[in-house]
C-alpha cells in the first residue's frame, strides 16, 4: 500500500524541489501508511529487510530527479 501511495505522488517526489521538503513529505504521507499498526507487529528479519528495501526504493526515486 505504501508503494502504491508513493507511486501516486511520484510527480511530487521526483520534481526539482528541495530534498529536505521531499523527505518531510515522505515522512508525513508515505511512512504513515507503511508503518500502520507497527506497534502490533512482531518484527522479524524478513520484515525489517522489506522495510529497508522500501526505504531505499523511495530514496533512489527521490534522488534521481
N, C-alpha and C positions, 0 to 999 in steps of 0.2 A: 504494500500500500504506500509506503514511504517513497519507493522508487517511482511509482506512478504519480505521486504528488510532485516529486522533483521534475519529472518529465513534463507535467502540466505547466509548471512555472519555468521551463527551460529557457525561455527568452529572457526572463529576469536574471537568471543566474549566469547566462553566457554573454550578456551585454557588457559594455565598457564601463560599468560602474566600479566604484571603489571596492576592493576586495574585502575590506572591513565591513562595509554595508552588506555585501552578499553573505558574509559569514553570519552576521547578526540575523539577517532574514532567514537564512537556512536554519538557525537555531530555533527561531520562532515558528516557522511553518513546517519544516521537514522533520526535525528531530522529535517534535511533539508526537507526530504520527508514528515514527519509527520506534519510539520508546514507550508507547501507550501501554499501560499495565505492567511496566517493568518491575514494580515492587512485588508482583506476584510470581515473577519468573524464577525458575531455578536455572541460573546461567551456567551453561556448560561450555566447554572449549569450542564446540562447533558453533554455538550461538554467538560466542564472542568473536569468532572468526568471521561470521556473516556480518556482524555489525561493523567490524573493522574494514571489511571489503566494501561495504556500502559507503562508509565514510570516505574511503579512498576514491570510490567512483564519483562521489559528489565533488570532492576537491579537484579531481582531474578535469571534470566538466567545467567547473568554475574558472580554473586557471588557463584553460585552452584559449579563451577569448582574449 
